Amino acid sequence: MSRILDQRILLLVISFLTSLQSTKVLSEWKKCGDQECETAMSRVQATTDYLGPDCRFLNFKTGEEIIVYSKLSRKNENLWTGSKGKDFGYFPKDTVKVEEVLIVEEVEVLTKETDFLCLDGDEYVFE
């Protein structure tokens, strides 16, 4: 009986650590097309298939079009944020090529806790 309890506790700890990893702040700053990061910055095309590490990331296949809304800056400049249809999330900038620049002048703003929201099913997870 104690062995089953030990296994359940171990699974609970692993689940908790996985949850913490998926809500960590990726950067304190981001660049956007406006102060609210609501303006599309560019249109890009995937140059490779990409499967993100957790639900904050955008998954896509080679050739798919993505609209970019922000780019993390300072601490983690290699991640951009964009949408593909109804899906939205982070992806490495080196997995896409820019097809069209929509905003030339970028604005740097502080990130918010909600920028790192992980929507997994119907459950929101905050740091």
PyMOL commands that set and color helices and strands:
alter all, ss='L'
color gray80, all
select helices_A, chain A and resi 2-21+93-95+113-116
alter helices_A, ss='H'
color red, helices_A
select strands_A, chain A and resi 29-32+42-46+65-73+79-84+87-92+96-101+107-110+118-120+123-125
alter strands_A, ss='S'
color yellow, strands_A
deselect
rebuild
show_as cartoon
